[in-house]
Amino acid sequence: MSSGQFNAGQARGQTQAKTEEWVESAKDTASKAHDKVCETAGQTQQQAQRSKDENANFLQQTGEQVVHMAQGAIDGVKNTLGMGDKK
């Protein structure tokens, strides 16, 4: 085996090792990015659920307030017409 062939083989081996190192690094980076995306998606889903619950609670309270106001208006009209409990 000549010196040139040895050097070419050595360079090929080093290139292959470096390529494998880069591939592993890329896989590691992709895995970390995937984990971060999943974590962020989970947090976003939790926040969306909290917002949904808060909005539902707000709408329920608003609905109850409207019902009470309407009942008060009805009672006021009945009292004005002499049909209510306060005669």
PyMOL commands that set and color helices and strands:
alter all, ss='L'
color gray80, all
select helices_A, chain A and resi 3-81
alter helices_A, ss='H'
color red, helices_A
deselect
rebuild
show_as cartoon
